[in-house]
């Protein structure tokens, strides 16, 4: 029997309660449309409780007319690296197949949001 490999997650990524108390930055990114959205940790605590984890969690994309699933990313502060909160290999290995992240800057630069 082989032991499963598990990512060693920093303590600040383990629950939304810890993320909220430490002012961790959270984003979601849709696998279908690429929409990159800010996420409020206090909102997650109110909806799911302080002990809820974002690791391997996916939710419906919030972009109008998209039926994709969004995963979560977190960073300790502005300018710090973003951690993709996916541990399951099957979820991680498909990330390269998805669209590039889409932000308001992307839409403005392409002339779509004018």
Secondary structure, DSSP 4 states (H G I P E B T S, - for coil): -PPPP-----GGGS-HHHHHHTT-EEEEEETTT-BEEEE-HHHHHHHH-TT---TT--EE--STT---EEEEEEESSTTSPPEE----HHHHTTGGGSPPPB-HHHHHHTTTT-
